[in-house]
Amino acid sequence: MWPTVHTLGIDRMSRDQRIALVLEIWETVRVEEPSSLLTDTQRNELRLRVAEDDASPEDVVPWEQVKALALARLNP
């Protein structure tokens, strides 16, 4: 079970103490190296898609057109 504000007694701290604690915790998170949010498979797929886009930059559909088509499907 994860510790909670109640089991750690944080709920009994003053507002200023809780804010100071949050800032201290945030600082420990901020300085850590971020873990990769993508798997190797996802990263490779993105590289492939970027390469395909770079090879054919004219082969795109503008966002406005994609949005209009999606909205048309929702509101027949």
mmCIF file of the N, C-alpha and C atoms, coordinates in Angstrom:
data_MODEL
# 
_entry.id   MODEL 
# 
loop_
_atom_site.group_PDB 
_atom_site.id 
_atom_site.type_symbol 
_atom_site.label_atom_id 
_atom_site.label_alt_id 
_atom_site.label_comp_id 
_atom_site.label_asym_id 
_atom_site.label_entity_id 
_atom_site.label_seq_id 
_atom_site.pdbx_PDB_ins_code 
_atom_site.Cartn_x 
_atom_site.Cartn_y 
_atom_site.Cartn_z 
_atom_site.occupancy 
_atom_site.B_iso_or_equiv 
_atom_site.pdbx_formal_charge 
_atom_site.auth_seq_id 
_atom_site.auth_comp_id 
_atom_site.auth_asym_id 
_atom_site.auth_atom_id 
_atom_site.pdbx_PDB_model_num 
ATOM 1   N N  . MET A 1 1  ? 0.842   -1.189 0.000   1.00 0.00 ? 1  MET A N  1 
ATOM 2   C CA . MET A 1 1  ? 0.000   0.000  0.000   1.00 0.00 ? 1  MET A CA 1 
ATOM 3   C C  . MET A 1 1  ? 0.880   1.242  0.000   1.00 0.00 ? 1  MET A C  1 
ATOM 4   N N  . TRP A 1 2  ? 0.523   2.179  -0.855  1.00 0.00 ? 2  TRP A N  1 
ATOM 5   C CA . TRP A 1 2  ? 1.258   3.435  -0.925  1.00 0.00 ? 2  TRP A CA 1 
ATOM 6   C C  . TRP A 1 2  ? 0.959   4.278  0.312   1.00 0.00 ? 2  TRP A C  1 
ATOM 7   N N  . PRO A 1 3  ? 1.944   5.025  0.776   1.00 0.00 ? 3  PRO A N  1 
ATOM 8   C CA . PRO A 1 3  ? 1.651   5.938  1.897   1.00 0.00 ? 3  PRO A CA 1 
ATOM 9   C C  . PRO A 1 3  ? 0.680   7.025  1.448   1.00 0.00 ? 3  PRO A C  1 
ATOM 10  N N  . THR A 1 4  ? -0.093  7.511  2.372   1.00 0.00 ? 4  THR A N  1 
ATOM 11  C CA . THR A 1 4  ? -1.065  8.564  2.059   1.00 0.00 ? 4  THR A CA 1 
ATOM 12  C C  . THR A 1 4  ? -0.767  9.784  2.923   1.00 0.00 ? 4  THR A C  1 
ATOM 13  N N  . VAL A 1 5  ? -1.429  10.878 2.598   1.00 0.00 ? 5  VAL A N  1 
ATOM 14  C CA . VAL A 1 5  ? -1.241  12.083 3.419   1.00 0.00 ? 5  VAL A CA 1 
ATOM 15  C C  . VAL A 1 5  ? -1.663  11.823 4.857   1.00 0.00 ? 5  VAL A C  1 
ATOM 16  N N  . HIS A 1 6  ? -2.608  10.930 5.035   1.00 0.00 ? 6  HIS A N  1 
ATOM 17  C CA . HIS A 1 6  ? -3.080  10.624 6.390   1.00 0.00 ? 6  HIS A CA 1 
ATOM 18  C C  . HIS A 1 6  ? -2.080  9.758  7.146   1.00 0.00 ? 6  HIS A C  1 
ATOM 19  N N  . THR A 1 7  ? -1.588  8.693  6.482   1.00 0.00 ? 7  THR A N  1 
ATOM 20  C CA . THR A 1 7  ? -0.657  7.795  7.179   1.00 0.00 ? 7  THR A CA 1 
ATOM 21  C C  . THR A 1 7  ? 0.680   8.477  7.447   1.00 0.00 ? 7  THR A C  1 
ATOM 22  N N  . LEU A 1 8  ? 1.046   9.435  6.609   1.00 0.00 ? 8  LEU A N  1 
ATOM 23  C CA . LEU A 1 8  ? 2.297   10.170 6.829   1.00 0.00 ? 8  LEU A CA 1 
ATOM 24  C C  . LEU A 1 8  ? 2.121   11.385 7.734   1.00 0.00 ? 8  LEU A C  1 
ATOM 25  N N  . GLY A 1 9  ? 0.882   11.716 8.058   1.00 0.00 ? 9  GLY A N  1 
ATOM 26  C CA . GLY A 1 9  ? 0.622   12.854 8.929   1.00 0.00 ? 9  GLY A CA 1 
ATOM 27  C C  . GLY A 1 9  ? 0.683   14.187 8.218   1.00 0.00 ? 9  GLY A C  1 
ATOM 28  N N  . ILE A 1 10 ? 0.729   14.156 6.907   1.00 0.00 ? 10 ILE A N  1 
ATOM 29  C CA . ILE A 1 10 ? 0.826   15.396 6.140   1.00 0.00 ? 10 ILE A CA 1 
ATOM 30  C C  . ILE A 1 10 ? -0.439  16.236 6.305   1.00 0.00 ? 10 ILE A C  1 
ATOM 31  N N  . ASP A 1 11 ? -1.567  15.575 6.479   1.00 0.00 ? 11 ASP A N  1 
ATOM 32  C CA . ASP A 1 11 ? -2.827  16.305 6.649   1.00 0.00 ? 11 ASP A CA 1 
ATOM 33  C C  . ASP A 1 11 ? -2.853  17.134 7.925   1.00 0.00 ? 11 ASP A C  1 
ATOM 34  N N  . ARG A 1 12 ? -1.951  16.848 8.849   1.00 0.00 ? 12 ARG A N  1 
ATOM 35  C CA . ARG A 1 12 ? -1.891  17.608 10.099  1.00 0.00 ? 12 ARG A CA 1 
ATOM 36  C C  . ARG A 1 12 ? -0.894  18.771 10.024  1.00 0.00 ? 12 ARG A C  1 
ATOM 37  N N  . MET A 1 13 ? -0.219  18.892 8.901   1.00 0.00 ? 13 MET A N  1 
ATOM 38  C CA . MET A 1 13 ? 0.725   19.988 8.719   1.00 0.00 ? 13 MET A CA 1 
ATOM 39  C C  . MET A 1 13 ? -0.022  21.249 8.312   1.00 0.00 ? 13 MET A C  1 
ATOM 40  N N  . SER A 1 14 ? 0.601   22.388 8.554   1.00 0.00 ? 14 SER A N  1 
ATOM 41  C CA . SER A 1 14 ? -0.016  23.643 8.129   1.00 0.00 ? 14 SER A CA 1 
ATOM 42  C C  . SER A 1 14 ? 0.041   23.740 6.603   1.00 0.00 ? 14 SER A C  1 
ATOM 43  N N  . ARG A 1 15 ? -0.737  24.639 6.086   1.00 0.00 ? 15 ARG A N  1 
ATOM 44  C CA . ARG A 1 15 ? -0.754  24.846 4.629   1.00 0.00 ? 15 ARG A CA 1 
ATOM 45  C C  . ARG A 1 15 ? 0.640   25.196 4.133   1.00 0.00 ? 15 ARG A C  1 
ATOM 46  N N  . ASP A 1 16 ? 1.317   26.116 4.802   1.00 0.00 ? 16 ASP A N  1 
ATOM 47  C CA . ASP A 1 16 ? 2.665   26.515 4.383   1.00 0.00 ? 16 ASP A CA 1 
ATOM 48  C C  . ASP A 1 16 ? 3.643   25.343 4.444   1.00 0.00 ? 16 ASP A C  1 
ATOM 49  N N  . GLN A 1 17 ? 3.514   24.502 5.447   1.00 0.00 ? 17 GLN A N  1 
ATOM 50  C CA . GLN A 1 17 ? 4.394   23.332 5.546   1.00 0.00 ? 17 GLN A CA 1 
ATOM 51  C C  . GLN A 1 17 ? 4.126   22.345 4.410   1.00 0.00 ? 17 GLN A C  1 
ATOM 52  N N  . ARG A 1 18 ? 2.844   22.153 4.079   1.00 0.00 ? 18 ARG A N  1 
ATOM 53  C CA . ARG A 1 18 ? 2.505   21.246 2.982   1.00 0.00 ? 18 ARG A CA 1 
ATOM 54  C C  . ARG A 1 18 ? 3.023   21.770 1.649   1.00 0.00 ? 18 ARG A C  1 
ATOM 55  N N  . ILE A 1 19 ? 2.895   23.080 1.428   1.00 0.00 ? 19 ILE A N  1 
ATOM 56  C CA . ILE A 1 19 ? 3.415   23.677 0.194   1.00 0.00 ? 19 ILE A CA 1 
ATOM 57  C C  . ILE A 1 19 ? 4.926   23.511 0.127   1.00 0.00 ? 19 ILE A C  1 
ATOM 58  N N  . ALA A 1 20 ? 5.613   23.763 1.226   1.00 0.00 ? 20 ALA A N  1 
ATOM 59  C CA . ALA A 1 20 ? 7.069   23.595 1.255   1.00 0.00 ? 20 ALA A CA 1 
ATOM 60  C C  . ALA A 1 20 ? 7.444   22.143 0.959   1.00 0.00 ? 20 ALA A C  1 
ATOM 61  N N  . LEU A 1 21 ? 6.684   21.204 1.510   1.00 0.00 ? 21 LEU A N  1 
ATOM 62  C CA . LEU A 1 21 ? 6.950   19.781 1.267   1.00 0.00 ? 21 LEU A CA 1 
ATOM 63  C C  . LEU A 1 21 ? 6.738   19.418 -0.202  1.00 0.00 ? 21 LEU A C  1 
ATOM 64  N N  . VAL A 1 22 ? 5.656   19.918 -0.783  1.00 0.00 ? 22 VAL A N  1 
ATOM 65  C CA . VAL A 1 22 ? 5.387   19.667 -2.203  1.00 0.00 ? 22 VAL A CA 1 
ATOM 66  C C  . VAL A 1 22 ? 6.532   20.204 -3.053  1.00 0.00 ? 22 VAL A C  1 
ATOM 67  N N  . LEU A 1 23 ? 6.989   21.403 -2.759  1.00 0.00 ? 23 LEU A N  1 
ATOM 68  C CA . LEU A 1 23 ? 8.096   21.981 -3.522  1.00 0.00 ? 23 LEU A CA 1 
ATOM 69  C C  . LEU A 1 23 ? 9.370   21.160 -3.363  1.00 0.00 ? 23 LEU A C  1 
ATOM 70  N N  . GLU A 1 24 ? 9.611   20.676 -2.170  1.00 0.00 ? 24 GLU A N  1 
ATOM 71  C CA . GLU A 1 24 ? 10.792  19.845 -1.939  1.00 0.00 ? 24 GLU A CA 1 
ATOM 72  C C  . GLU A 1 24 ? 10.689  18.521 -2.701  1.00 0.00 ? 24 GLU A C  1 
ATOM 73  N N  . ILE A 1 25 ? 9.516   17.914 -2.672  1.00 0.00 ? 25 ILE A N  1 
ATOM 74  C CA . ILE A 1 25 ? 9.309   16.673 -3.418  1.00 0.00 ? 25 ILE A CA 1 
ATOM 75  C C  . ILE A 1 25 ? 9.455   16.932 -4.911  1.00 0.00 ? 25 ILE A C  1 
ATOM 76  N N  . TRP A 1 26 ? 8.853   18.033 -5.395  1.00 0.00 ? 26 TRP A N  1 
ATOM 77  C CA . TRP A 1 26 ? 8.940   18.345 -6.813  1.00 0.00 ? 26 TRP A CA 1 
ATOM 78  C C  . TRP A 1 26 ? 10.399  18.500 -7.245  1.00 0.00 ? 26 TRP A C  1 
ATOM 79  N N  . GLU A 1 27 ? 11.203  19.133 -6.429  1.00 0.00 ? 27 GLU A N  1 
ATOM 80  C CA . GLU A 1 27 ? 12.606  19.332 -6.767  1.00 0.00 ? 27 GLU A CA 1 
ATOM 81  C C  . GLU A 1 27 ? 13.325  17.991 -6.938  1.00 0.00 ? 27 GLU A C  1 
ATOM 82  N N  . THR A 1 28 ? 13.002  16.997 -6.113  1.00 0.00 ? 28 THR A N  1 
ATOM 83  C CA . THR A 1 28 ? 13.634  15.686 -6.254  1.00 0.00 ? 28 THR A CA 1 
ATOM 84  C C  . THR A 1 28 ? 13.198  15.001 -7.540  1.00 0.00 ? 28 THR A C  1 
ATOM 85  N N  . VAL A 1 29 ? 11.960  15.255 -7.973  1.00 0.00 ? 29 VAL A N  1 
ATOM 86  C CA . VAL A 1 29 ? 11.463  14.677 -9.216  1.00 0.00 ? 29 VAL A CA 1 
ATOM 87  C C  . VAL A 1 29 ? 12.090  15.403 -10.410 1.00 0.00 ? 29 VAL A C  1 
ATOM 88  N N  . ARG A 1 30 ? 12.178  16.711 -10.311 1.00 0.00 ? 30 ARG A N  1 
ATOM 89  C CA . ARG A 1 30 ? 12.674  17.535 -11.416 1.00 0.00 ? 30 ARG A CA 1 
ATOM 90  C C  . ARG A 1 30 ? 14.105  17.191 -11.794 1.00 0.00 ? 30 ARG A C  1 
ATOM 91  N N  . VAL A 1 31 ? 14.947  16.894 -10.827 1.00 0.00 ? 31 VAL A N  1 
ATOM 92  C CA . VAL A 1 31 ? 16.359  16.659 -11.120 1.00 0.00 ? 31 VAL A CA 1 
ATOM 93  C C  . VAL A 1 31 ? 16.647  15.252 -11.614 1.00 0.00 ? 31 VAL A C  1 
ATOM 94  N N  . GLU A 1 32 ? 15.695  14.340 -11.505 1.00 0.00 ? 32 GLU A N  1 
ATOM 95  C CA . GLU A 1 32 ? 15.899  12.973 -11.992 1.00 0.00 ? 32 GLU A CA 1 
ATOM 96  C C  . GLU A 1 32 ? 15.843  12.934 -13.512 1.00 0.00 ? 32 GLU A C  1 
ATOM 97  N N  . GLU A 1 33 ? 16.576  12.013 -14.086 1.00 0.00 ? 33 GLU A N  1 
ATOM 98  C CA . GLU A 1 33 ? 16.499  11.785 -15.519 1.00 0.00 ? 33 GLU A CA 1 
ATOM 99  C C  . GLU A 1 33 ? 15.108  11.254 -15.836 1.00 0.00 ? 33 GLU A C  1 
ATOM 100 N N  . PRO A 1 34 ? 14.454  11.831 -16.824 1.00 0.00 ? 34 PRO A N  1 
ATOM 101 C CA . PRO A 1 34 ? 13.120  11.324 -17.171 1.00 0.00 ? 34 PRO A CA 1 
ATOM 102 C C  . PRO A 1 34 ? 13.214  9.920  -17.749 1.00 0.00 ? 34 PRO A C  1 
ATOM 103 N N  . SER A 1 35 ? 12.265  9.101  -17.355 1.00 0.00 ? 35 SER A N  1 
ATOM 104 C CA . SER A 1 35 ? 12.208  7.767  -17.946 1.00 0.00 ? 35 SER A CA 1 
ATOM 105 C C  . SER A 1 35 ? 11.566  7.892  -19.316 1.00 0.00 ? 35 SER A C  1 
ATOM 106 N N  . SER A 1 36 ? 11.946  7.032  -20.200 1.00 0.00 ? 36 SER A N  1 
ATOM 107 C CA . SER A 1 36 ? 11.395  7.081  -21.540 1.00 0.00 ? 36 SER A CA 1 
ATOM 108 C C  . SER A 1 36 ? 9.918   6.689  -21.489 1.00 0.00 ? 36 SER A C  1 
ATOM 109 N N  . LEU A 1 37 ? 9.111   7.484  -22.117 1.00 0.00 ? 37 LEU A N  1 
ATOM 110 C CA . LEU A 1 37 ? 7.684   7.186  -22.151 1.00 0.00 ? 37 LEU A CA 1 
ATOM 111 C C  . LEU A 1 37 ? 7.328   6.258  -23.306 1.00 0.00 ? 37 LEU A C  1 
ATOM 112 N N  . LEU A 1 38 ? 8.307   6.021  -24.176 1.00 0.00 ? 38 LEU A N  1 
ATOM 113 C CA . LEU A 1 38 ? 8.057   5.177  -25.338 1.00 0.00 ? 38 LEU A CA 1 
ATOM 114 C C  . LEU A 1 38 ? 8.847   3.884  -25.245 1.00 0.00 ? 38 LEU A C  1 
ATOM 115 N N  . THR A 1 39 ? 8.253   2.837  -25.765 1.00 0.00 ? 39 THR A N  1 
ATOM 116 C CA . THR A 1 39 ? 8.986   1.578  -25.883 1.00 0.00 ? 39 THR A CA 1 
ATOM 117 C C  . THR A 1 39 ? 9.891   1.680  -27.102 1.00 0.00 ? 39 THR A C  1 
ATOM 118 N N  . ASP A 1 40 ? 10.824  0.758  -27.233 1.00 0.00 ? 40 ASP A N  1 
ATOM 119 C CA . ASP A 1 40 ? 11.689  0.737  -28.407 1.00 0.00 ? 40 ASP A CA 1 
ATOM 120 C C  . ASP A 1 40 ? 10.873  0.559  -29.681 1.00 0.00 ? 40 ASP A C  1 
ATOM 121 N N  . THR A 1 41 ? 9.850   -0.264 -29.615 1.00 0.00 ? 41 THR A N  1 
ATOM 122 C CA . THR A 1 41 ? 8.984   -0.489 -30.774 1.00 0.00 ? 41 THR A CA 1 
ATOM 123 C C  . THR A 1 41 ? 8.280   0.801  -31.184 1.00 0.00 ? 41 THR A C  1 
ATOM 124 N N  . GLN A 1 42 ? 7.760   1.538  -30.207 1.00 0.00 ? 42 GLN A N  1 
ATOM 125 C CA . GLN A 1 42 ? 7.089   2.805  -30.504 1.00 0.00 ? 42 GLN A CA 1 
ATOM 126 C C  . GLN A 1 42 ? 8.073   3.829  -31.068 1.00 0.00 ? 42 GLN A C  1 
ATOM 127 N N  . ARG A 1 43 ? 9.262   3.888  -30.488 1.00 0.00 ? 43 ARG A N  1 
ATOM 128 C CA . ARG A 1 43 ? 10.287  4.817  -30.961 1.00 0.00 ? 43 ARG A CA 1 
ATOM 129 C C  . ARG A 1 43 ? 10.671  4.498  -32.417 1.00 0.00 ? 43 ARG A C  1 
ATOM 130 N N  . ASN A 1 44 ? 10.827  3.221  -32.731 1.00 0.00 ? 44 ASN A N  1 
ATOM 131 C CA . ASN A 1 44 ? 11.155  2.821  -34.101 1.00 0.00 ? 44 ASN A CA 1 
ATOM 132 C C  . ASN A 1 44 ? 10.032  3.172  -35.069 1.00 0.00 ? 44 ASN A C  1 
ATOM 133 N N  . GLU A 1 45 ? 8.806   2.979  -34.634 1.00 0.00 ? 45 GLU A N  1 
ATOM 134 C CA . GLU A 1 45 ? 7.659   3.322  -35.481 1.00 0.00 ? 45 GLU A CA 1 
ATOM 135 C C  . GLU A 1 45 ? 7.638   4.825  -35.756 1.00 0.00 ? 45 GLU A C  1 
ATOM 136 N N  . LEU A 1 46 ? 7.914   5.620  -34.752 1.00 0.00 ? 46 LEU A N  1 
ATOM 137 C CA . LEU A 1 46 ? 7.954   7.067  -34.963 1.00 0.00 ? 46 LEU A CA 1 
ATOM 138 C C  . LEU A 1 46 ? 9.062   7.455  -35.930 1.00 0.00 ? 46 LEU A C  1 
ATOM 139 N N  . ARG A 1 47 ? 10.216  6.831  -35.785 1.00 0.00 ? 47 ARG A N  1 
ATOM 140 C CA . ARG A 1 47 ? 11.323  7.106  -36.721 1.00 0.00 ? 47 ARG A CA 1 
ATOM 141 C C  . ARG A 1 47 ? 10.920  6.761  -38.152 1.00 0.00 ? 47 ARG A C  1 
ATOM 142 N N  . LEU A 1 48 ? 10.246  5.628  -38.324 1.00 0.00 ? 48 LEU A N  1 
ATOM 143 C CA . LEU A 1 48 ? 9.782   5.214  -39.645 1.00 0.00 ? 48 LEU A CA 1 
ATOM 144 C C  . LEU A 1 48 ? 8.803   6.240  -40.219 1.00 0.00 ? 48 LEU A C  1 
ATOM 145 N N  . ARG A 1 49 ? 7.869   6.682  -39.404 1.00 0.00 ? 49 ARG A N  1 
ATOM 146 C CA . ARG A 1 49 ? 6.870   7.643  -39.878 1.00 0.00 ? 49 ARG A CA 1 
ATOM 147 C C  . ARG A 1 49 ? 7.506   8.986  -40.223 1.00 0.00 ? 49 ARG A C  1 
ATOM 148 N N  . VAL A 1 50 ? 8.467   9.414  -39.421 1.00 0.00 ? 50 VAL A N  1 
ATOM 149 C CA . VAL A 1 50 ? 9.168   10.666 -39.724 1.00 0.00 ? 50 VAL A CA 1 
ATOM 150 C C  . VAL A 1 50 ? 9.927   10.533 -41.035 1.00 0.00 ? 50 VAL A C  1 
ATOM 151 N N  . ALA A 1 51 ? 10.587  9.405  -41.229 1.00 0.00 ? 51 ALA A N  1 
ATOM 152 C CA . ALA A 1 51 ? 11.326  9.176  -42.473 1.00 0.00 ? 51 ALA A CA 1 
ATOM 153 C C  . ALA A 1 51 ? 10.377  9.183  -43.666 1.00 0.00 ? 51 ALA A C  1 
ATOM 154 N N  . GLU A 1 52 ? 9.215   8.562  -43.528 1.00 0.00 ? 52 GLU A N  1 
ATOM 155 C CA . GLU A 1 52 ? 8.226   8.552  -44.605 1.00 0.00 ? 52 GLU A CA 1 
ATOM 156 C C  . GLU A 1 52 ? 7.730   9.966  -44.896 1.00 0.00 ? 52 GLU A C  1 
ATOM 157 N N  . ASP A 1 53 ? 7.501   10.741 -43.857 1.00 0.00 ? 53 ASP A N  1 
ATOM 158 C CA . ASP A 1 53 ? 7.054   12.116 -44.036 1.00 0.00 ? 53 ASP A CA 1 
ATOM 159 C C  . ASP A 1 53 ? 8.137   12.957 -44.697 1.00 0.00 ? 53 ASP A C  1 
ATOM 160 N N  . ASP A 1 54 ? 9.375   12.763 -44.277 1.00 0.00 ? 54 ASP A N  1 
ATOM 161 C CA . ASP A 1 54 ? 10.483  13.503 -44.888 1.00 0.00 ? 54 ASP A CA 1 
ATOM 162 C C  . ASP A 1 54 ? 10.637  13.156 -46.366 1.00 0.00 ? 54 ASP A C  1 
ATOM 163 N N  . ALA A 1 55 ? 10.370  11.901 -46.722 1.00 0.00 ? 55 ALA A N  1 
ATOM 164 C CA . ALA A 1 55 ? 10.508  11.459 -48.110 1.00 0.00 ? 55 ALA A CA 1 
ATOM 165 C C  . ALA A 1 55 ? 9.389   12.013 -48.996 1.00 0.00 ? 55 ALA A C  1 
ATOM 166 N N  . SER A 1 56 ? 8.211   12.278 -48.418 1.00 0.00 ? 56 SER A N  1 
ATOM 167 C CA . SER A 1 56 ? 7.064   12.779 -49.189 1.00 0.00 ? 56 SER A CA 1 
ATOM 168 C C  . SER A 1 56 ? 6.348   13.884 -48.420 1.00 0.00 ? 56 SER A C  1 
ATOM 169 N N  . PRO A 1 57 ? 6.984   15.034 -48.268 1.00 0.00 ? 57 PRO A N  1 
ATOM 170 C CA . PRO A 1 57 ? 6.362   16.097 -47.456 1.00 0.00 ? 57 PRO A CA 1 
ATOM 171 C C  . PRO A 1 57 ? 5.073   16.652 -48.046 1.00 0.00 ? 57 PRO A C  1 
ATOM 172 N N  . GLU A 1 58 ? 4.874   16.476 -49.362 1.00 0.00 ? 58 GLU A N  1 
ATOM 173 C CA . GLU A 1 58 ? 3.650   16.989 -49.991 1.00 0.00 ? 58 GLU A CA 1 
ATOM 174 C C  . GLU A 1 58 ? 2.460   16.059 -49.777 1.00 0.00 ? 58 GLU A C  1 
ATOM 175 N N  . ASP A 1 59 ? 2.712   14.866 -49.290 1.00 0.00 ? 59 ASP A N  1 
ATOM 176 C CA . ASP A 1 59 ? 1.663   13.861 -49.112 1.00 0.00 ? 59 ASP A CA 1 
ATOM 177 C C  . ASP A 1 59 ? 1.050   13.980 -47.720 1.00 0.00 ? 59 ASP A C  1 
ATOM 178 N N  . VAL A 1 60 ? 0.353   15.090 -47.495 1.00 0.00 ? 60 VAL A N  1 
ATOM 179 C CA . VAL A 1 60 ? -0.259  15.337 -46.186 1.00 0.00 ? 60 VAL A CA 1 
ATOM 180 C C  . VAL A 1 60 ? -1.685  15.835 -46.380 1.00 0.00 ? 60 VAL A C  1 
ATOM 181 N N  . VAL A 1 61 ? -2.455  15.762 -45.308 1.00 0.00 ? 61 VAL A N  1 
ATOM 182 C CA . VAL A 1 61 ? -3.809  16.307 -45.295 1.00 0.00 ? 61 VAL A CA 1 
ATOM 183 C C  . VAL A 1 61 ? -3.821  17.411 -44.250 1.00 0.00 ? 61 VAL A C  1 
ATOM 184 N N  . PRO A 1 62 ? -4.218  18.615 -44.630 1.00 0.00 ? 62 PRO A N  1 
ATOM 185 C CA . PRO A 1 62 ? -4.238  19.720 -43.662 1.00 0.00 ? 62 PRO A CA 1 
ATOM 186 C C  . PRO A 1 62 ? -5.186  19.432 -42.498 1.00 0.00 ? 62 PRO A C  1 
ATOM 187 N N  . TRP A 1 63 ? -4.827  19.922 -41.313 1.00 0.00 ? 63 TRP A N  1 
ATOM 188 C CA . TRP A 1 63 ? -5.620  19.706 -40.106 1.00 0.00 ? 63 TRP A CA 1 
ATOM 189 C C  . TRP A 1 63 ? -7.067  20.151 -40.313 1.00 0.00 ? 63 TRP A C  1 
ATOM 190 N N  . GLU A 1 64 ? -7.276  21.280 -40.953 1.00 0.00 ? 64 GLU A N  1 
ATOM 191 C CA . GLU A 1 64 ? -8.631  21.786 -41.145 1.00 0.00 ? 64 GLU A CA 1 
ATOM 192 C C  . GLU A 1 64 ? -9.487  20.769 -41.899 1.00 0.00 ? 64 GLU A C  1 
ATOM 193 N N  . GLN A 1 65 ? -8.890  20.111 -42.875 1.00 0.00 ? 65 GLN A N  1 
ATOM 194 C CA . GLN A 1 65 ? -9.622  19.109 -43.653 1.00 0.00 ? 65 GLN A CA 1 
ATOM 195 C C  . GLN A 1 65 ? -9.913  17.866 -42.812 1.00 0.00 ? 65 GLN A C  1 
ATOM 196 N N  . VAL A 1 66 ? -8.951  17.424 -42.038 1.00 0.00 ? 66 VAL A N  1 
ATOM 197 C CA . VAL A 1 66 ? -9.151  16.270 -41.160 1.00 0.00 ? 66 VAL A CA 1 
ATOM 198 C C  . VAL A 1 66 ? -10.255 16.568 -40.150 1.00 0.00 ? 66 VAL A C  1 
ATOM 199 N N  . LYS A 1 67 ? -10.199 17.754 -39.568 1.00 0.00 ? 67 LYS A N  1 
ATOM 200 C CA . LYS A 1 67 ? -11.198 18.152 -38.577 1.00 0.00 ? 67 LYS A CA 1 
ATOM 201 C C  . LYS A 1 67 ? -12.597 18.204 -39.198 1.00 0.00 ? 67 LYS A C  1 
ATOM 202 N N  . ALA A 1 68 ? -12.691 18.803 -40.372 1.00 0.00 ? 68 ALA A N  1 
ATOM 203 C CA . ALA A 1 68 ? -13.986 18.912 -41.050 1.00 0.00 ? 68 ALA A CA 1 
ATOM 204 C C  . ALA A 1 68 ? -14.559 17.531 -41.370 1.00 0.00 ? 68 ALA A C  1 
ATOM 205 N N  . LEU A 1 69 ? -13.708 16.618 -41.840 1.00 0.00 ? 69 LEU A N  1 
ATOM 206 C CA . LEU A 1 69 ? -14.181 15.266 -42.129 1.00 0.00 ? 69 LEU A CA 1 
ATOM 207 C C  . LEU A 1 69 ? -14.647 14.546 -40.862 1.00 0.00 ? 69 LEU A C  1 
ATOM 208 N N  . ALA A 1 70 ? -13.909 14.718 -39.772 1.00 0.00 ? 70 ALA A N  1 
ATOM 209 C CA . ALA A 1 70 ? -14.294 14.079 -38.514 1.00 0.00 ? 70 ALA A CA 1 
ATOM 210 C C  . ALA A 1 70 ? -15.617 14.639 -38.003 1.00 0.00 ? 70 ALA A C  1 
ATOM 211 N N  . LEU A 1 71 ? -15.761 15.954 -38.073 1.00 0.00 ? 71 LEU A N  1 
ATOM 212 C CA . LEU A 1 71 ? -17.012 16.570 -37.613 1.00 0.00 ? 71 LEU A CA 1 
ATOM 213 C C  . LEU A 1 71 ? -18.179 16.160 -38.491 1.00 0.00 ? 71 LEU A C  1 
ATOM 214 N N  . ALA A 1 72 ? -17.947 16.015 -39.798 1.00 0.00 ? 72 ALA A N  1 
ATOM 215 C CA . ALA A 1 72 ? -19.011 15.579 -40.701 1.00 0.00 ? 72 ALA A CA 1 
ATOM 216 C C  . ALA A 1 72 ? -19.470 14.166 -40.366 1.00 0.00 ? 72 ALA A C  1 
ATOM 217 N N  . ARG A 1 73 ? -18.536 13.325 -39.956 1.00 0.00 ? 73 ARG A N  1 
ATOM 218 C CA . ARG A 1 73 ? -18.913 11.954 -39.575 1.00 0.00 ? 73 ARG A CA 1 
ATOM 219 C C  . ARG A 1 73 ? -19.748 11.953 -38.287 1.00 0.00 ? 73 ARG A C  1 
ATOM 220 N N  . LEU A 1 74 ? -19.452 12.874 -37.387 1.00 0.00 ? 74 LEU A N  1 
ATOM 221 C CA . LEU A 1 74 ? -20.184 12.952 -36.132 1.00 0.00 ? 74 LEU A CA 1 
ATOM 222 C C  . LEU A 1 74 ? -21.562 13.552 -36.299 1.00 0.00 ? 74 LEU A C  1 
ATOM 223 N N  . ASN A 1 75 ? -21.691 14.452 -37.249 1.00 0.00 ? 75 ASN A N  1 
ATOM 224 C CA . ASN A 1 75 ? -22.950 15.153 -37.476 1.00 0.00 ? 75 ASN A CA 1 
ATOM 225 C C  . ASN A 1 75 ? -23.437 14.931 -38.914 1.00 0.00 ? 75 ASN A C  1 
ATOM 226 N N  . PRO A 1 76 ? -23.941 13.720 -39.196 1.00 0.00 ? 76 PRO A N  1 
ATOM 227 C CA . PRO A 1 76 ? -24.361 13.423 -40.583 1.00 0.00 ? 76 PRO A CA 1 
ATOM 228 C C  . PRO A 1 76 ? -25.565 14.237 -41.013 1.00 0.00 ? 76 PRO A C  1 
# 
